Structures are given as C-alpha cells and as structure tokens.
Amino acid sequence: MTKERISNKPALYEIRVKGNLDPQWTDWFDGFALTVQENDETLLTGPVADQPALHGLLARIRDLGLPLLSVQQVKEELE
C-alpha cells in the first residue's frame, strides 16, 4: 500500500452502473446528471465533495442493487 495523500477537495466523477435509471433519481444521487446509455447502462456524472461523500454515493448504488461497472475521477479539484 502506498502512502500517497488523498485529496479531500471536490472533484468531478463518472460512475457507470448496469441498468437504466430514470432521470427522476437525480435528486437521490445528489444532483448528478444521469445519462442512459444504449447498452443497458447508466452514466452518473457530477461533483463529489470528498472521499467520504464518494463512499456514501457508492453505498446508495449498492443499496439499490445496481451492479457497479466503473468509477472514474475525470477532473481533480473543482473550484
């Protein structure tokens, strides 16, 4: 395990899950944009305040029983 420091500053994330989520779920996912993909996947895109917030978001995905396909930080340290 490396000892690199994890930033606790807001960052933009893309989270891909299996299944089609209706846009009405955007409020439940803290305002993330939900984009249904043609391959029976949904892309969630939005800012995450810090690592604990990311873990909370992933827990919501788990609680819905959605298979998690990928989590990617696309931009570091939003202002």
PyMOL Python script that loads the backbone (N, CA, C, O; Angstrom):
from pymol import cmd

cmd.read_pdbstr("""\
ATOM      1  N   MET A   1       0.843  -1.177   0.000  1.00  0.00           N
ATOM      2  CA  MET A   1       0.000   0.000   0.000  1.00  0.00           C
ATOM      3  C   MET A   1       0.888   1.239   0.000  1.00  0.00           C
ATOM      4  O   MET A   1       1.810   1.352   0.808  1.00  0.00           O
ATOM      5  N   THR A   2       0.606   2.158  -0.903  1.00  0.00           N
ATOM      6  CA  THR A   2       1.407   3.371  -0.958  1.00  0.00           C
ATOM      7  C   THR A   2       0.892   4.378   0.061  1.00  0.00           C
ATOM      8  O   THR A   2      -0.243   4.295   0.530  1.00  0.00           O
ATOM      9  N   LYS A   3       1.748   5.320   0.385  1.00  0.00           N
ATOM     10  CA  LYS A   3       1.383   6.337   1.360  1.00  0.00           C
ATOM     11  C   LYS A   3       1.120   7.680   0.699  1.00  0.00           C
ATOM     12  O   LYS A   3       1.431   8.729   1.264  1.00  0.00           O
ATOM     13  N   GLU A   4       0.537   7.645  -0.518  1.00  0.00           N
ATOM     14  CA  GLU A   4       0.255   8.913  -1.166  1.00  0.00           C
ATOM     15  C   GLU A   4      -0.953   9.564  -0.503  1.00  0.00           C
ATOM     16  O   GLU A   4      -1.863   8.881  -0.035  1.00  0.00           O
ATOM     17  N   ARG A   5      -0.947  10.848  -0.471  1.00  0.00           N
ATOM     18  CA  ARG A   5      -2.000  11.613   0.176  1.00  0.00           C
ATOM     19  C   ARG A   5      -3.217  11.701  -0.741  1.00  0.00           C
ATOM     20  O   ARG A   5      -3.088  12.024  -1.922  1.00  0.00           O
ATOM     21  N   ILE A   6      -4.398  11.411  -0.194  1.00  0.00           N
ATOM     22  CA  ILE A   6      -5.646  11.501  -0.944  1.00  0.00           C
ATOM     23  C   ILE A   6      -6.227  12.890  -0.714  1.00  0.00           C
ATOM     24  O   ILE A   6      -6.376  13.335   0.423  1.00  0.00           O
ATOM     25  N   SER A   7      -6.550  13.564  -1.809  1.00  0.00           N
ATOM     26  CA  SER A   7      -7.101  14.911  -1.715  1.00  0.00           C
ATOM     27  C   SER A   7      -8.535  14.853  -1.209  1.00  0.00           C
ATOM     28  O   SER A   7      -9.311  13.994  -1.628  1.00  0.00           O
ATOM     29  N   ASN A   8      -8.882  15.754  -0.322  1.00  0.00           N
ATOM     30  CA  ASN A   8     -10.250  15.874   0.159  1.00  0.00           C
ATOM     31  C   ASN A   8     -10.900  17.118  -0.418  1.00  0.00           C
ATOM     32  O   ASN A   8     -11.724  17.756   0.237  1.00  0.00           O
ATOM     33  N   LYS A   9     -10.529  17.465  -1.654  1.00  0.00           N
ATOM     34  CA  LYS A   9     -11.133  18.595  -2.338  1.00  0.00           C
ATOM     35  C   LYS A   9     -12.142  18.068  -3.353  1.00  0.00           C
ATOM     36  O   LYS A   9     -12.012  16.936  -3.819  1.00  0.00           O
ATOM     37  N   PRO A  10     -13.147  18.874  -3.704  1.00  0.00           N
ATOM     38  CA  PRO A  10     -14.157  18.427  -4.670  1.00  0.00           C
ATOM     39  C   PRO A  10     -13.522  18.035  -6.005  1.00  0.00           C
ATOM     40  O   PRO A  10     -12.560  18.654  -6.459  1.00  0.00           O
ATOM     41  N   ALA A  11     -14.084  16.993  -6.621  1.00  0.00           N
ATOM     42  CA  ALA A  11     -13.609  16.516  -7.912  1.00  0.00           C
ATOM     43  C   ALA A  11     -14.813  16.025  -8.715  1.00  0.00           C
ATOM     44  O   ALA A  11     -15.854  15.693  -8.147  1.00  0.00           O
ATOM     45  N   LEU A  12     -14.663  15.982 -10.029  1.00  0.00           N
ATOM     46  CA  LEU A  12     -15.718  15.510 -10.921  1.00  0.00           C
ATOM     47  C   LEU A  12     -15.529  14.016 -11.166  1.00  0.00           C
ATOM     48  O   LEU A  12     -14.429  13.562 -11.479  1.00  0.00           O
ATOM     49  N   TYR A  13     -16.617  13.258 -11.019  1.00  0.00           N
ATOM     50  CA  TYR A  13     -16.571  11.806 -11.192  1.00  0.00           C
ATOM     51  C   TYR A  13     -17.583  11.348 -12.225  1.00  0.00           C
ATOM     52  O   TYR A  13     -18.627  11.970 -12.421  1.00  0.00           O
ATOM     53  N   GLU A  14     -17.248  10.237 -12.883  1.00  0.00           N
ATOM     54  CA  GLU A  14     -18.169   9.489 -13.731  1.00  0.00           C
ATOM     55  C   GLU A  14     -18.288   8.093 -13.135  1.00  0.00           C
ATOM     56  O   GLU A  14     -17.293   7.403 -12.914  1.00  0.00           O
ATOM     57  N   ILE A  15     -19.528   7.697 -12.884  1.00  0.00           N
ATOM     58  CA  ILE A  15     -19.797   6.388 -12.305  1.00  0.00           C
ATOM     59  C   ILE A  15     -20.733   5.664 -13.266  1.00  0.00           C
ATOM     60  O   ILE A  15     -21.797   6.175 -13.617  1.00  0.00           O
ATOM     61  N   ARG A  16     -20.329   4.482 -13.683  1.00  0.00           N
ATOM     62  CA  ARG A  16     -21.124   3.712 -14.651  1.00  0.00           C
ATOM     63  C   ARG A  16     -21.716   2.501 -13.926  1.00  0.00           C
ATOM     64  O   ARG A  16     -21.012   1.750 -13.251  1.00  0.00           O
ATOM     65  N   VAL A  17     -23.051   2.333 -14.090  1.00  0.00           N
ATOM     66  CA  VAL A  17     -23.746   1.201 -13.482  1.00  0.00           C
ATOM     67  C   VAL A  17     -24.519   0.441 -14.554  1.00  0.00           C
ATOM     68  O   VAL A  17     -24.860   0.993 -15.600  1.00  0.00           O
ATOM     69  N   LYS A  18     -24.788  -0.816 -14.281  1.00  0.00           N
ATOM     70  CA  LYS A  18     -25.591  -1.637 -15.174  1.00  0.00           C
ATOM     71  C   LYS A  18     -27.059  -1.332 -14.892  1.00  0.00           C
ATOM     72  O   LYS A  18     -27.470  -1.260 -13.734  1.00  0.00           O
ATOM     73  N   GLY A  19     -27.837  -1.155 -15.933  1.00  0.00           N
ATOM     74  CA  GLY A  19     -29.262  -0.862 -15.793  1.00  0.00           C
ATOM     75  C   GLY A  19     -29.571   0.559 -16.221  1.00  0.00           C
ATOM     76  O   GLY A  19     -28.684   1.407 -16.323  1.00  0.00           O
ATOM     77  N   ASN A  20     -30.850   0.799 -16.469  1.00  0.00           N
ATOM     78  CA  ASN A  20     -31.307   2.118 -16.899  1.00  0.00           C
ATOM     79  C   ASN A  20     -32.012   2.828 -15.757  1.00  0.00           C
ATOM     80  O   ASN A  20     -33.082   2.401 -15.323  1.00  0.00           O
ATOM     81  N   LEU A  21     -31.424   3.903 -15.271  1.00  0.00           N
ATOM     82  CA  LEU A  21     -32.034   4.702 -14.204  1.00  0.00           C
ATOM     83  C   LEU A  21     -32.831   5.849 -14.811  1.00  0.00           C
ATOM     84  O   LEU A  21     -32.350   6.549 -15.702  1.00  0.00           O
ATOM     85  N   ASP A  22     -34.024   6.031 -14.334  1.00  0.00           N
ATOM     86  CA  ASP A  22     -34.863   7.139 -14.765  1.00  0.00           C
ATOM     87  C   ASP A  22     -34.266   8.445 -14.246  1.00  0.00           C
ATOM     88  O   ASP A  22     -33.721   8.474 -13.143  1.00  0.00           O
ATOM     89  N   PRO A  23     -34.360   9.528 -15.024  1.00  0.00           N
ATOM     90  CA  PRO A  23     -33.806  10.817 -14.579  1.00  0.00           C
ATOM     91  C   PRO A  23     -34.368  11.321 -13.247  1.00  0.00           C
ATOM     92  O   PRO A  23     -33.761  12.188 -12.618  1.00  0.00           O
ATOM     93  N   GLN A  24     -35.510  10.797 -12.809  1.00  0.00           N
ATOM     94  CA  GLN A  24     -36.074  11.238 -11.525  1.00  0.00           C
ATOM     95  C   GLN A  24     -35.170  10.893 -10.342  1.00  0.00           C
ATOM     96  O   GLN A  24     -35.346  11.444  -9.255  1.00  0.00           O
ATOM     97  N   TRP A  25     -34.207   9.989 -10.536  1.00  0.00           N
ATOM     98  CA  TRP A  25     -33.278   9.607  -9.478  1.00  0.00           C
ATOM     99  C   TRP A  25     -32.176  10.644  -9.260  1.00  0.00           C
ATOM    100  O   TRP A  25     -31.377  10.502  -8.334  1.00  0.00           O
ATOM    101  N   THR A  26     -32.119  11.667 -10.082  1.00  0.00           N
ATOM    102  CA  THR A  26     -31.030  12.651  -9.978  1.00  0.00           C
ATOM    103  C   THR A  26     -30.957  13.298  -8.591  1.00  0.00           C
ATOM    104  O   THR A  26     -29.861  13.546  -8.090  1.00  0.00           O
ATOM    105  N   ASP A  27     -32.104  13.574  -7.964  1.00  0.00           N
ATOM    106  CA  ASP A  27     -32.098  14.173  -6.623  1.00  0.00           C
ATOM    107  C   ASP A  27     -31.537  13.197  -5.587  1.00  0.00           C
ATOM    108  O   ASP A  27     -30.843  13.612  -4.659  1.00  0.00           O
ATOM    109  N   TRP A  28     -31.830  11.922  -5.737  1.00  0.00           N
ATOM    110  CA  TRP A  28     -31.362  10.915  -4.796  1.00  0.00           C
ATOM    111  C   TRP A  28     -29.860  10.740  -4.897  1.00  0.00           C
ATOM    112  O   TRP A  28     -29.202  10.333  -3.939  1.00  0.00           O
ATOM    113  N   PHE A  29     -29.319  11.056  -6.078  1.00  0.00           N
ATOM    114  CA  PHE A  29     -27.872  10.970  -6.299  1.00  0.00           C
ATOM    115  C   PHE A  29     -27.220  12.355  -6.241  1.00  0.00           C
ATOM    116  O   PHE A  29     -26.314  12.652  -7.019  1.00  0.00           O
ATOM    117  N   ASP A  30     -27.678  13.181  -5.333  1.00  0.00           N
ATOM    118  CA  ASP A  30     -27.062  14.485  -5.051  1.00  0.00           C
ATOM    119  C   ASP A  30     -26.912  15.373  -6.284  1.00  0.00           C
ATOM    120  O   ASP A  30     -25.920  16.091  -6.413  1.00  0.00           O
ATOM    121  N   GLY A  31     -27.893  15.330  -7.195  1.00  0.00           N
ATOM    122  CA  GLY A  31     -27.872  16.209  -8.358  1.00  0.00           C
ATOM    123  C   GLY A  31     -26.975  15.748  -9.488  1.00  0.00           C
ATOM    124  O   GLY A  31     -26.748  16.505 -10.432  1.00  0.00           O
ATOM    125  N   PHE A  32     -26.458  14.535  -9.423  1.00  0.00           N
ATOM    126  CA  PHE A  32     -25.651  14.004 -10.520  1.00  0.00           C
ATOM    127  C   PHE A  32     -26.492  13.953 -11.787  1.00  0.00           C
ATOM    128  O   PHE A  32     -27.694  13.692 -11.728  1.00  0.00           O
ATOM    129  N   ALA A  33     -25.866  14.202 -12.928  1.00  0.00           N
ATOM    130  CA  ALA A  33     -26.535  14.027 -14.216  1.00  0.00           C
ATOM    131  C   ALA A  33     -26.580  12.536 -14.513  1.00  0.00           C
ATOM    132  O   ALA A  33     -25.569  11.845 -14.384  1.00  0.00           O
ATOM    133  N   LEU A  34     -27.753  12.032 -14.913  1.00  0.00           N
ATOM    134  CA  LEU A  34     -27.910  10.624 -15.264  1.00  0.00           C
ATOM    135  C   LEU A  34     -28.098  10.530 -16.765  1.00  0.00           C
ATOM    136  O   LEU A  34     -29.011  11.144 -17.317  1.00  0.00           O
ATOM    137  N   THR A  35     -27.256   9.778 -17.421  1.00  0.00           N
ATOM    138  CA  THR A  35     -27.332   9.602 -18.865  1.00  0.00           C
ATOM    139  C   THR A  35     -27.475   8.116 -19.161  1.00  0.00           C
ATOM    140  O   THR A  35     -26.558   7.330 -18.924  1.00  0.00           O
ATOM    141  N   VAL A  36     -28.646   7.743 -19.685  1.00  0.00           N
ATOM    142  CA  VAL A  36     -28.887   6.348 -20.039  1.00  0.00           C
ATOM    143  C   VAL A  36     -28.138   6.047 -21.328  1.00  0.00           C
ATOM    144  O   VAL A  36     -28.252   6.779 -22.312  1.00  0.00           O
ATOM    145  N   GLN A  37     -27.376   4.970 -21.313  1.00  0.00           N
ATOM    146  CA  GLN A  37     -26.606   4.540 -22.467  1.00  0.00           C
ATOM    147  C   GLN A  37     -27.395   3.463 -23.209  1.00  0.00           C
ATOM    148  O   GLN A  37     -28.253   2.811 -22.614  1.00  0.00           O
ATOM    149  N   GLU A  38     -27.120   3.270 -24.484  1.00  0.00           N
ATOM    150  CA  GLU A  38     -27.866   2.294 -25.266  1.00  0.00           C
ATOM    151  C   GLU A  38     -27.524   0.849 -24.915  1.00  0.00           C
ATOM    152  O   GLU A  38     -28.231  -0.059 -25.350  1.00  0.00           O
ATOM    153  N   ASN A  39     -26.485   0.609 -24.156  1.00  0.00           N
ATOM    154  CA  ASN A  39     -26.057  -0.747 -23.818  1.00  0.00           C
ATOM    155  C   ASN A  39     -26.550  -1.187 -22.438  1.00  0.00           C
ATOM    156  O   ASN A  39     -25.875  -1.957 -21.754  1.00  0.00           O
ATOM    157  N   ASP A  40     -27.740  -0.694 -22.022  1.00  0.00           N
ATOM    158  CA  ASP A  40     -28.332  -1.033 -20.724  1.00  0.00           C
ATOM    159  C   ASP A  40     -27.429  -0.621 -19.565  1.00  0.00           C
ATOM    160  O   ASP A  40     -27.282  -1.349 -18.583  1.00  0.00           O
ATOM    161  N   GLU A  41     -26.832   0.555 -19.699  1.00  0.00           N
ATOM    162  CA  GLU A  41     -26.011   1.132 -18.643  1.00  0.00           C
ATOM    163  C   GLU A  41     -26.445   2.568 -18.410  1.00  0.00           C
ATOM    164  O   GLU A  41     -27.046   3.195 -19.282  1.00  0.00           O
ATOM    165  N   THR A  42     -26.139   3.080 -17.235  1.00  0.00           N
ATOM    166  CA  THR A  42     -26.393   4.484 -16.913  1.00  0.00           C
ATOM    167  C   THR A  42     -25.090   5.108 -16.449  1.00  0.00           C
ATOM    168  O   THR A  42     -24.364   4.525 -15.644  1.00  0.00           O
ATOM    169  N   LEU A  43     -24.800   6.288 -16.956  1.00  0.00           N
ATOM    170  CA  LEU A  43     -23.624   7.052 -16.568  1.00  0.00           C
ATOM    171  C   LEU A  43     -24.069   8.171 -15.637  1.00  0.00           C
ATOM    172  O   LEU A  43     -24.909   8.993 -16.002  1.00  0.00           O
ATOM    173  N   LEU A  44     -23.505   8.201 -14.435  1.00  0.00           N
ATOM    174  CA  LEU A  44     -23.771   9.260 -13.460  1.00  0.00           C
ATOM    175  C   LEU A  44     -22.559  10.176 -13.460  1.00  0.00           C
ATOM    176  O   LEU A  44     -21.432   9.712 -13.286  1.00  0.00           O
ATOM    177  N   THR A  45     -22.777  11.467 -13.653  1.00  0.00           N
ATOM    178  CA  THR A  45     -21.679  12.424 -13.720  1.00  0.00           C
ATOM    179  C   THR A  45     -21.970  13.596 -12.792  1.00  0.00           C
ATOM    180  O   THR A  45     -23.055  14.176 -12.829  1.00  0.00           O
ATOM    181  N   GLY A  46     -20.985  13.941 -11.955  1.00  0.00           N
ATOM    182  CA  GLY A  46     -21.180  15.086 -11.089  1.00  0.00           C
ATOM    183  C   GLY A  46     -20.037  15.281 -10.116  1.00  0.00           C
ATOM    184  O   GLY A  46     -19.112  14.472 -10.038  1.00  0.00           O
ATOM    185  N   PRO A  47     -20.124  16.382  -9.373  1.00  0.00           N
ATOM    186  CA  PRO A  47     -19.062  16.691  -8.406  1.00  0.00           C
ATOM    187  C   PRO A  47     -19.236  15.896  -7.116  1.00  0.00           C
ATOM    188  O   PRO A  47     -20.352  15.647  -6.661  1.00  0.00           O
ATOM    189  N   VAL A  48     -18.108  15.510  -6.546  1.00  0.00           N
ATOM    190  CA  VAL A  48     -18.082  14.822  -5.258  1.00  0.00           C
ATOM    191  C   VAL A  48     -17.221  15.666  -4.333  1.00  0.00           C
ATOM    192  O   VAL A  48     -16.092  16.018  -4.675  1.00  0.00           O
ATOM    193  N   ALA A  49     -17.749  15.986  -3.170  1.00  0.00           N
ATOM    194  CA  ALA A  49     -17.067  16.902  -2.256  1.00  0.00           C
ATOM    195  C   ALA A  49     -15.748  16.342  -1.723  1.00  0.00           C
ATOM    196  O   ALA A  49     -14.759  17.068  -1.623  1.00  0.00           O
ATOM    197  N   ASP A  50     -15.734  15.046  -1.378  1.00  0.00           N
ATOM    198  CA  ASP A  50     -14.545  14.435  -0.794  1.00  0.00           C
ATOM    199  C   ASP A  50     -14.708  12.918  -0.798  1.00  0.00           C
ATOM    200  O   ASP A  50     -15.722  12.413  -1.279  1.00  0.00           O
ATOM    201  N   GLN A  51     -13.737  12.191  -0.275  1.00  0.00           N
ATOM    202  CA  GLN A  51     -13.780  10.729  -0.278  1.00  0.00           C
ATOM    203  C   GLN A  51     -14.958  10.163   0.521  1.00  0.00           C
ATOM    204  O   GLN A  51     -15.585   9.210   0.058  1.00  0.00           O
ATOM    205  N   PRO A  52     -15.288  10.705   1.701  1.00  0.00           N
ATOM    206  CA  PRO A  52     -16.459  10.184   2.411  1.00  0.00           C
ATOM    207  C   PRO A  52     -17.752  10.355   1.593  1.00  0.00           C
ATOM    208  O   PRO A  52     -18.622   9.484   1.633  1.00  0.00           O
ATOM    209  N   ALA A  53     -17.882  11.455   0.862  1.00  0.00           N
ATOM    210  CA  ALA A  53     -19.066  11.656   0.022  1.00  0.00           C
ATOM    211  C   ALA A  53     -19.100  10.636  -1.112  1.00  0.00           C
ATOM    212  O   ALA A  53     -20.170  10.146  -1.472  1.00  0.00           O
ATOM    213  N   LEU A  54     -17.944  10.316  -1.674  1.00  0.00           N
ATOM    214  CA  LEU A  54     -17.877   9.305  -2.733  1.00  0.00           C
ATOM    215  C   LEU A  54     -18.323   7.947  -2.198  1.00  0.00           C
ATOM    216  O   LEU A  54     -19.086   7.235  -2.851  1.00  0.00           O
ATOM    217  N   HIS A  55     -17.848   7.597  -1.022  1.00  0.00           N
ATOM    218  CA  HIS A  55     -18.236   6.321  -0.422  1.00  0.00           C
ATOM    219  C   HIS A  55     -19.736   6.282  -0.129  1.00  0.00           C
ATOM    220  O   HIS A  55     -20.368   5.235  -0.273  1.00  0.00           O
ATOM    221  N   GLY A  56     -20.302   7.406   0.278  1.00  0.00           N
ATOM    222  CA  GLY A  56     -21.745   7.484   0.508  1.00  0.00           C
ATOM    223  C   GLY A  56     -22.529   7.276  -0.780  1.00  0.00           C
ATOM    224  O   GLY A  56     -23.548   6.584  -0.790  1.00  0.00           O
ATOM    225  N   LEU A  57     -22.054   7.873  -1.857  1.00  0.00           N
ATOM    226  CA  LEU A  57     -22.692   7.711  -3.155  1.00  0.00           C
ATOM    227  C   LEU A  57     -22.622   6.253  -3.618  1.00  0.00           C
ATOM    228  O   LEU A  57     -23.603   5.710  -4.126  1.00  0.00           O
ATOM    229  N   LEU A  58     -21.475   5.636  -3.441  1.00  0.00           N
ATOM    230  CA  LEU A  58     -21.316   4.225  -3.814  1.00  0.00           C
ATOM    231  C   LEU A  58     -22.213   3.327  -2.952  1.00  0.00           C
ATOM    232  O   LEU A  58     -22.708   2.308  -3.433  1.00  0.00           O
ATOM    233  N   ALA A  59     -22.422   3.694  -1.701  1.00  0.00           N
ATOM    234  CA  ALA A  59     -23.316   2.928  -0.834  1.00  0.00           C
ATOM    235  C   ALA A  59     -24.756   3.016  -1.338  1.00  0.00           C
ATOM    236  O   ALA A  59     -25.499   2.038  -1.250  1.00  0.00           O
ATOM    237  N   ARG A  60     -25.156   4.162  -1.858  1.00  0.00           N
ATOM    238  CA  ARG A  60     -26.512   4.296  -2.423  1.00  0.00           C
ATOM    239  C   ARG A  60     -26.681   3.387  -3.629  1.00  0.00           C
ATOM    240  O   ARG A  60     -27.726   2.760  -3.805  1.00  0.00           O
ATOM    241  N   ILE A  61     -25.654   3.320  -4.452  1.00  0.00           N
ATOM    242  CA  ILE A  61     -25.695   2.432  -5.619  1.00  0.00           C
ATOM    243  C   ILE A  61     -25.814   0.978  -5.148  1.00  0.00           C
ATOM    244  O   ILE A  61     -26.600   0.204  -5.693  1.00  0.00           O
ATOM    245  N   ARG A  62     -25.039   0.626  -4.148  1.00  0.00           N
ATOM    246  CA  ARG A  62     -25.109  -0.727  -3.577  1.00  0.00           C
ATOM    247  C   ARG A  62     -26.498  -1.018  -3.021  1.00  0.00           C
ATOM    248  O   ARG A  62     -27.049  -2.096  -3.246  1.00  0.00           O
ATOM    249  N   ASP A  63     -27.065  -0.051  -2.292  1.00  0.00           N
ATOM    250  CA  ASP A  63     -28.371  -0.244  -1.674  1.00  0.00           C
ATOM    251  C   ASP A  63     -29.479  -0.441  -2.707  1.00  0.00           C
ATOM    252  O   ASP A  63     -30.480  -1.097  -2.419  1.00  0.00           O
ATOM    253  N   LEU A  64     -29.313   0.113  -3.895  1.00  0.00           N
ATOM    254  CA  LEU A  64     -30.286  -0.089  -4.976  1.00  0.00           C
ATOM    255  C   LEU A  64     -30.072  -1.423  -5.682  1.00  0.00           C
ATOM    256  O   LEU A  64     -30.898  -1.837  -6.496  1.00  0.00           O
ATOM    257  N   GLY A  65     -28.976  -2.087  -5.377  1.00  0.00           N
ATOM    258  CA  GLY A  65     -28.686  -3.367  -6.008  1.00  0.00           C
ATOM    259  C   GLY A  65     -28.198  -3.228  -7.438  1.00  0.00           C
ATOM    260  O   GLY A  65     -28.299  -4.167  -8.228  1.00  0.00           O
ATOM    261  N   LEU A  66     -27.661  -2.044  -7.779  1.00  0.00           N
ATOM    262  CA  LEU A  66     -27.166  -1.820  -9.136  1.00  0.00           C
ATOM    263  C   LEU A  66     -25.735  -2.331  -9.266  1.00  0.00           C
ATOM    264  O   LEU A  66     -24.883  -1.990  -8.445  1.00  0.00           O
ATOM    265  N   PRO A  67     -25.462  -3.135 -10.274  1.00  0.00           N
ATOM    266  CA  PRO A  67     -24.079  -3.566 -10.485  1.00  0.00           C
ATOM    267  C   PRO A  67     -23.189  -2.377 -10.865  1.00  0.00           C
ATOM    268  O   PRO A  67     -23.486  -1.662 -11.823  1.00  0.00           O
ATOM    269  N   LEU A  68     -22.116  -2.166 -10.128  1.00  0.00           N
ATOM    270  CA  LEU A  68     -21.168  -1.092 -10.380  1.00  0.00           C
ATOM    271  C   LEU A  68     -20.186  -1.541 -11.455  1.00  0.00           C
ATOM    272  O   LEU A  68     -19.523  -2.568 -11.304  1.00  0.00           O
ATOM    273  N   LEU A  69     -20.092  -0.779 -12.533  1.00  0.00           N
ATOM    274  CA  LEU A  69     -19.196  -1.128 -13.638  1.00  0.00           C
ATOM    275  C   LEU A  69     -17.883  -0.365 -13.588  1.00  0.00           C
ATOM    276  O   LEU A  69     -16.825  -0.936 -13.851  1.00  0.00           O
ATOM    277  N   SER A  70     -17.939   0.932 -13.250  1.00  0.00           N
ATOM    278  CA  SER A  70     -16.696   1.705 -13.169  1.00  0.00           C
ATOM    279  C   SER A  70     -16.909   2.988 -12.378  1.00  0.00           C
ATOM    280  O   SER A  70     -18.014   3.526 -12.304  1.00  0.00           O
ATOM    281  N   VAL A  71     -15.813   3.458 -11.791  1.00  0.00           N
ATOM    282  CA  VAL A  71     -15.766   4.745 -11.098  1.00  0.00           C
ATOM    283  C   VAL A  71     -14.511   5.439 -11.592  1.00  0.00           C
ATOM    284  O   VAL A  71     -13.409   4.900 -11.486  1.00  0.00           O
ATOM    285  N   GLN A  72     -14.682   6.640 -12.135  1.00  0.00           N
ATOM    286  CA  GLN A  72     -13.526   7.344 -12.684  1.00  0.00           C
ATOM    287  C   GLN A  72     -13.569   8.814 -12.296  1.00  0.00           C
ATOM    288  O   GLN A  72     -14.574   9.495 -12.498  1.00  0.00           O
ATOM    289  N   GLN A  73     -12.469   9.291 -11.738  1.00  0.00           N
ATOM    290  CA  GLN A  73     -12.322  10.718 -11.476  1.00  0.00           C
ATOM    291  C   GLN A  73     -11.881  11.357 -12.788  1.00  0.00           C
ATOM    292  O   GLN A  73     -10.837  11.007 -13.337  1.00  0.00           O
ATOM    293  N   VAL A  74     -12.683  12.296 -13.286  1.00  0.00           N
ATOM    294  CA  VAL A  74     -12.360  12.902 -14.576  1.00  0.00           C
ATOM    295  C   VAL A  74     -11.748  14.297 -14.474  1.00  0.00           C
ATOM    296  O   VAL A  74     -11.145  14.796 -15.424  1.00  0.00           O
ATOM    297  N   LYS A  75     -11.911  14.906 -13.324  1.00  0.00           N
ATOM    298  CA  LYS A  75     -11.279  16.220 -13.119  1.00  0.00           C
ATOM    299  C   LYS A  75     -11.005  16.380 -11.626  1.00  0.00           C
ATOM    300  O   LYS A  75     -11.881  16.184 -10.784  1.00  0.00           O
ATOM    301  N   GLU A  76      -9.776  16.736 -11.333  1.00  0.00           N
ATOM    302  CA  GLU A  76      -9.387  16.937  -9.939  1.00  0.00           C
ATOM    303  C   GLU A  76      -9.669  18.353  -9.481  1.00  0.00           C
ATOM    304  O   GLU A  76      -9.624  19.304 -10.262  1.00  0.00           O
ATOM    305  N   GLU A  77      -9.957  18.469  -8.213  1.00  0.00           N
ATOM    306  CA  GLU A  77     -10.051  19.751  -7.513  1.00  0.00           C
ATOM    307  C   GLU A  77     -10.876  20.800  -8.251  1.00  0.00           C
ATOM    308  O   GLU A  77     -10.345  21.727  -8.862  1.00  0.00           O
ATOM    309  N   LEU A  78     -12.201  20.619  -8.170  1.00  0.00           N
ATOM    310  CA  LEU A  78     -13.117  21.623  -8.707  1.00  0.00           C
ATOM    311  C   LEU A  78     -13.112  22.836  -7.798  1.00  0.00           C
ATOM    312  O   LEU A  78     -12.838  22.742  -6.602  1.00  0.00           O
ATOM    313  N   GLU A  79     -13.414  23.945  -8.378  1.00  0.00           N
ATOM    314  CA  GLU A  79     -13.466  25.173  -7.564  1.00  0.00           C
ATOM    315  C   GLU A  79     -14.877  25.602  -7.353  1.00  0.00           C
ATOM    316  O   GLU A  79     -15.124  26.612  -6.694  1.00  0.00           O
TER     317      GLU A  79
END
""", "prot")
cmd.dss("prot")
cmd.show_as("cartoon", "prot")
cmd.util.cbc("prot")
cmd.orient("prot")
